[in-house]
Amino acid sequence: MKKLLTIALVLMITAGTLFAGGQQEGVVRVAAQQVNETIILAHMARILIEDSSDLEATVNTEFNGSSVLHQAMVGGEIDVYPTWTGTQLTGILRYDGPNLSSEETYRRVKEGFEERFGFTWSEPMGFNNTYILVVSEETAAQHGLETASDLAGIAEDWVLAGDENFDTRPDAYPGWSEHYGIEFRDVLPMQYGLMYRAIDQGEVDAAAAYSTDSRIQKMNLVMLPDDKEFFPDYSGAYVVNEATLEKYPGLLDALNSLGGRISTAQMGALNARYDDGEEPDVIARDFLTREGLIQ
């Protein structure tokens, strides 16, 4: 009994410390796109907020795009949403220059959102949901493939599948090919989901997937790391309205507890659980508990 009282006291002190100087009660509105990854992350945010304070947090995952989320926050309809650095750098800030490092990408979106909109960013969570070239286990073993550079001398006889714009976007195949000095015999743009069927049936030799896609693990595909660091950074993080932080100063600390805690492989595994039908609240709570972020 004494031990339970001690634990309760520690939790109360923690909550009070995180939210000292601001309102202790209220509602934080968390929102997300209709995407497995962001739905899970929205529920993580809700759980972290409610676990570390007396605040209530709601989750709305009915948004169909990052720009719609952004406009909802501009309109004061939501307080927090998960997204990716590269998505907002090019989509909201309209950056169209050369690819940047993960650190520079984060700096630009954080400063840009603070200066232009009065929004800030949490620390990146650790995963990077960017393009990654994948091949079957058999293909990787046959050719000794470990990184994207290993495709030199092989790709010229291969067919590569990509999403509908992969063959034309400068930050996709055209730029990648020039950066690596590697050309595939053919590049087939197609609907993203069809790539996996194409590689499974041997219709293509490789595919440009998204690195946290659960189908990579489910199909035992081998990821070839972007060892020359060409593809843009799409690190996951939360965008937070600074007006909300004025009311609840400890909110950002609660979200920052996820900083660097989710690897790309872990995010892919969490997405797989969602795709298999598990409830996002269960997935989120299980991860946070295993990481020691909640009791």
Backbone torsions as a table, in degrees:
resi	resn	phi	psi	omega
1	MET	NA	-44.3	178.7
2	LYS	-60.5	-40.0	179.6
3	LYS	-63.5	-41.2	-179.4
4	LEU	-64.8	-39.8	178.2
5	LEU	-64.4	-36.9	178.6
6	THR	-65.1	-44.2	178.7
7	ILE	-61.5	-43.8	-180.0
8	ALA	-62.2	-40.3	179.8
9	LEU	-64.4	-41.0	178.6
10	VAL	-61.4	-43.4	180.0
11	LEU	-64.6	-39.3	179.0
12	MET	-65.6	-41.0	178.5
13	ILE	-64.9	-42.1	179.2
14	THR	-60.1	-47.5	179.9
15	ALA	-62.3	-41.9	-180.0
16	GLY	-65.2	-36.0	178.9
17	THR	-68.4	-44.6	-178.5
18	LEU	-61.9	-37.1	-172.6
19	PHE	-112.7	21.5	178.7
20	ALA	-63.6	139.5	176.3
21	GLY	87.6	-3.0	179.2
22	GLY	-128.8	-177.4	177.7
23	GLN	-65.2	142.3	-178.7
24	GLN	-96.3	-14.0	-178.8
25	GLU	-130.5	149.6	179.9
26	GLY	156.0	-172.7	-178.6
27	VAL	-125.4	128.4	175.3
28	VAL	-106.3	125.6	-175.9
29	ARG	-97.2	109.1	179.1
30	VAL	-98.3	137.7	-179.4
31	ALA	-134.3	163.4	-178.8
32	ALA	-159.8	158.1	172.0
33	GLN	-69.5	162.8	176.9
34	GLN	-80.8	61.6	-179.6
35	VAL	-131.3	136.7	-175.5
36	ASN	-47.7	-49.2	-174.8
37	GLU	-61.1	-49.9	-176.3
38	THR	-73.4	-29.0	175.5
39	ILE	-63.3	-45.1	178.1
40	ILE	-61.3	-45.6	-178.1
41	LEU	-66.3	-32.9	176.7
42	ALA	-63.9	-41.3	178.8
43	HIS	-69.8	-33.5	174.1
44	MET	-61.3	-43.2	179.2
45	ALA	-61.0	-46.0	-179.7
46	ARG	-58.8	-46.4	-177.4
47	ILE	-65.2	-43.5	179.9
48	LEU	-62.3	-41.8	-179.3
49	ILE	-64.6	-48.4	-177.1
50	GLU	-70.7	-30.6	-179.3
51	ASP	-73.4	-27.5	-174.7
52	SER	-103.7	6.8	-177.1
53	SER	-158.9	-179.3	173.7
54	ASP	-94.6	8.9	179.7
55	LEU	-73.4	152.2	169.9
56	GLU	-99.7	142.6	177.1
57	ALA	-127.1	134.3	176.9
58	THR	-108.8	156.9	-179.9
59	VAL	-127.3	127.8	174.6
60	ASN	-123.1	114.0	-176.9
61	THR	-113.1	31.2	-176.4
62	GLU	-98.1	10.8	-178.2
63	PHE	-84.3	140.3	-173.3
64	ASN	-105.0	14.4	177.3
65	GLY	-176.1	157.0	-178.9
66	SER	-67.2	-33.5	180.0
67	SER	-68.8	-32.4	177.7
68	VAL	-68.5	-40.9	175.3
69	LEU	-59.2	-45.5	-178.9
70	HIS	-60.4	-44.6	-179.6
71	GLN	-66.0	-33.5	177.1
72	ALA	-64.7	-37.2	177.6
73	MET	-72.7	-38.5	175.6
74	VAL	-57.9	-37.8	-179.5
75	GLY	-81.7	2.6	177.9
76	GLY	75.2	19.8	-177.0
77	GLU	-88.4	-23.1	-178.9
78	ILE	-136.4	164.3	-176.4
79	ASP	-114.8	-30.4	-174.3
80	VAL	-144.5	140.8	169.0
81	TYR	-150.9	145.1	175.3
82	PRO	-84.5	145.4	179.2
83	THR	-159.0	-167.8	-179.0
84	TRP	-123.4	141.4	-175.6
85	THR	-57.6	-50.5	-177.3
86	GLY	-62.9	-35.1	178.9
87	THR	-60.4	-45.8	-177.3
88	GLN	-80.9	-25.6	176.4
89	LEU	-63.2	-46.2	-178.6
90	THR	-86.4	-34.9	-174.9
91	GLY	-79.6	-48.9	-177.0
92	ILE	-92.9	-44.8	-178.5
93	LEU	-85.9	-6.7	174.3
94	ARG	60.3	32.5	177.3
95	TYR	-72.1	132.2	179.5
96	ASP	-134.2	25.0	179.5
97	GLY	-87.9	-165.9	-179.8
98	PRO	-65.7	158.4	179.3
99	ASN	-60.9	143.4	-175.9
100	LEU	-113.2	161.6	174.7
101	SER	-68.4	164.4	178.9
102	SER	-61.0	-39.6	-179.6
103	GLU	-65.1	-43.3	-179.3
104	GLU	-70.6	-37.5	177.1
105	THR	-60.0	-47.1	179.7
106	TYR	-63.4	-43.8	-179.5
107	ARG	-59.1	-42.6	-176.4
108	ARG	-68.4	-42.5	-179.5
109	VAL	-69.8	-38.7	-179.4
110	LYS	-64.3	-50.7	-179.8
111	GLU	-66.6	-40.5	-179.5
112	GLY	-63.7	-42.7	-179.6
113	PHE	-70.0	-36.3	179.4
114	GLU	-67.4	-42.8	-176.4
115	GLU	-74.2	-39.1	-173.0
116	ARG	-91.7	-30.9	-171.4
117	PHE	-125.2	-13.0	-175.0
118	GLY	76.0	27.4	175.5
119	PHE	-114.8	151.3	175.3
120	THR	-126.4	177.3	-176.7
121	TRP	-121.4	145.1	170.7
122	SER	-76.5	172.3	175.0
123	GLU	-65.6	142.9	176.7
124	PRO	-56.4	142.1	-174.4
125	MET	-80.2	-14.7	176.4
126	GLY	121.8	-31.1	-178.4
127	PHE	-90.9	156.5	-179.5
128	ASN	-130.4	104.5	-176.8
129	ASN	-91.2	72.4	-177.9
130	THR	-114.9	-177.3	176.0
131	TYR	-63.8	143.6	173.2
132	ILE	-146.2	133.0	177.1
133	LEU	-78.7	134.3	-178.7
134	VAL	-127.7	149.8	175.9
135	VAL	-138.1	168.1	177.1
136	SER	-72.4	160.6	177.6
137	GLU	-59.0	-41.0	-179.0
138	GLU	-62.9	-43.2	-179.9
139	THR	-64.6	-43.3	180.0
140	ALA	-61.9	-43.4	-179.0
141	ALA	-68.8	-41.2	-178.2
142	GLN	-61.6	-38.1	-175.0
143	HIS	-107.6	3.6	179.5
144	GLY	62.4	41.5	-175.8
145	LEU	-85.5	127.1	177.4
146	GLU	-126.5	-30.7	178.7
147	THR	-136.2	171.0	179.2
148	ALA	-62.3	-32.4	-179.7
149	SER	-62.7	-25.1	-178.7
150	ASP	-69.2	-8.0	179.1
151	LEU	-78.1	-10.5	177.8
152	ALA	-59.5	131.6	-179.9
153	GLY	83.8	-6.8	-179.6
154	ILE	-116.4	-43.3	-172.8
155	ALA	-60.1	-26.7	-177.2
156	GLU	-61.0	-17.1	177.5
157	ASP	-106.3	5.7	-172.2
158	TRP	-109.3	161.9	172.8
159	VAL	-111.1	130.8	-179.3
160	LEU	-110.9	132.6	174.7
161	ALA	-98.4	142.1	176.6
162	GLY	-143.8	170.4	177.5
163	ASP	-68.6	-177.6	-167.8
164	GLU	-64.1	-19.2	179.5
165	ASN	-116.6	4.2	-172.7
166	PHE	-63.2	-31.8	-175.7
167	ASP	-79.5	-10.2	-175.7
168	THR	-121.9	-24.6	-177.9
169	ARG	-67.2	132.8	-179.3
170	PRO	-63.9	-25.8	178.2
171	ASP	-90.2	11.9	177.9
172	ALA	-119.9	-127.9	-171.1
173	TYR	-60.4	-48.8	-177.8
174	PRO	-55.1	-46.8	179.3
175	GLY	-69.5	-39.4	178.6
176	TRP	-61.0	-46.0	-178.2
177	SER	-60.7	-42.7	179.0
178	GLU	-68.5	-40.9	-177.6
179	HIS	-63.6	-41.0	-177.5
180	TYR	-91.7	-17.7	-174.1
181	GLY	69.5	32.4	-177.5
182	ILE	-126.5	132.9	176.6
183	GLU	-124.4	134.9	172.7
184	PHE	-84.4	155.2	178.1
185	ARG	-62.0	-38.3	179.9
186	ASP	-151.9	147.9	175.8
187	VAL	-123.7	120.4	-176.2
188	LEU	-106.4	110.7	173.4
189	PRO	-77.5	140.2	-179.8
190	MET	-157.9	169.0	174.1
191	GLN	-58.2	138.5	-169.7
192	TYR	-54.3	-45.3	-177.1
193	GLY	-63.8	-27.1	-178.5
194	LEU	-73.0	-18.7	-180.0
195	MET	-59.3	-39.8	-175.9
196	TYR	-68.8	-37.6	175.3
197	ARG	-66.7	-38.5	-179.2
198	ALA	-64.1	-43.0	-179.2
199	ILE	-74.7	-31.6	178.6
200	ASP	-68.0	-35.1	-178.5
201	GLN	-92.5	4.8	176.7
202	GLY	75.2	18.0	179.4
203	GLU	-77.9	-22.6	175.3
204	VAL	-133.3	160.8	-177.9
205	ASP	-94.0	-25.8	-178.3
206	ALA	-152.5	163.7	179.4
207	ALA	-142.3	152.2	175.2
208	ALA	-99.1	98.4	-176.7
209	ALA	-96.7	174.7	170.3
210	TYR	-95.2	131.9	-163.7
211	SER	-63.7	-21.4	179.0
212	THR	-103.0	12.3	179.1
213	ASP	-65.6	128.3	-176.3
214	SER	-64.8	-23.2	-178.0
215	ARG	-68.9	-21.4	176.3
216	ILE	-61.2	-46.3	179.4
217	GLN	-73.6	-41.4	-177.6
218	LYS	-62.6	-34.0	-178.2
219	MET	-96.8	6.3	-179.9
220	ASN	54.9	39.0	176.5
221	LEU	-78.5	150.5	-179.0
222	VAL	-100.7	124.5	177.5
223	MET	-85.0	134.9	177.5
224	LEU	-103.6	102.0	-175.2
225	PRO	-53.1	143.6	179.2
226	ASP	-77.7	74.3	-170.1
227	ASP	-67.7	-17.5	175.8
228	LYS	-100.4	10.2	172.1
229	GLU	49.5	58.8	178.1
230	PHE	-92.7	-47.9	-170.4
231	PHE	-64.4	145.7	-179.3
232	PRO	-60.7	158.0	179.5
233	ASP	-88.0	131.6	176.5
234	TYR	-128.1	61.2	178.7
235	SER	-71.9	140.9	179.0
236	GLY	-82.5	138.5	177.6
237	ALA	-161.7	171.1	177.1
238	TYR	-102.2	141.4	168.9
239	VAL	-98.5	133.7	-175.6
240	VAL	-130.0	134.0	177.1
241	ASN	-71.3	123.8	-178.4
242	GLU	-65.5	-24.0	175.4
243	ALA	-65.4	-35.0	176.3
244	THR	-68.2	-38.6	179.9
245	LEU	-66.1	-28.0	176.8
246	GLU	-64.9	-33.7	178.3
247	LYS	-81.0	-37.6	-175.8
248	TYR	-128.4	78.3	-173.3
249	PRO	-58.5	-29.4	-177.6
250	GLY	-80.3	-4.0	-177.4
251	LEU	-58.4	-43.9	-177.7
252	LEU	-66.4	-36.2	177.4
253	ASP	-61.8	-40.8	178.9
254	ALA	-61.7	-44.1	-179.9
255	LEU	-70.6	-35.0	-179.6
256	ASN	-68.5	-12.8	176.9
257	SER	-64.0	-17.9	176.2
258	LEU	-87.3	-3.9	-177.8
259	GLY	-56.1	120.9	177.9
260	GLY	69.9	13.8	-173.0
261	ARG	-98.1	-11.0	-176.8
262	ILE	-119.6	112.3	177.9
263	SER	-78.2	165.8	177.9
264	THR	-59.9	-42.4	179.1
265	ALA	-64.3	-41.1	179.1
266	GLN	-64.0	-41.4	179.5
267	MET	-64.2	-39.2	176.9
268	GLY	-61.4	-39.3	179.6
269	ALA	-68.6	-39.2	176.8
270	LEU	-64.6	-41.9	177.0
271	ASN	-61.0	-37.0	179.7
272	ALA	-63.4	-40.1	178.6
273	ARG	-63.9	-41.0	177.8
274	TYR	-64.1	-44.9	-178.9
275	ASP	-64.8	-23.2	177.5
276	ASP	-86.3	1.2	172.4
277	GLY	106.1	2.3	178.6
278	GLU	-72.7	150.2	179.4
279	GLU	-71.7	136.8	-177.7
280	PRO	-60.9	-33.6	178.7
281	ASP	-63.1	-40.4	179.8
282	VAL	-67.0	-44.4	-179.8
283	ILE	-61.6	-47.3	-178.1
284	ALA	-63.8	-46.8	-177.5
285	ARG	-65.8	-38.4	179.3
286	ASP	-62.8	-43.9	179.6
287	PHE	-64.7	-47.1	-178.1
288	LEU	-63.2	-34.9	178.3
289	THR	-69.1	-45.4	-179.4
290	ARG	-63.6	-32.1	179.5
291	GLU	-82.4	-4.0	179.7
292	GLY	74.6	20.7	-178.8
293	LEU	-87.3	-20.7	173.3
294	ILE	-136.8	162.6	178.9
295	GLN	-81.6	NA	NA
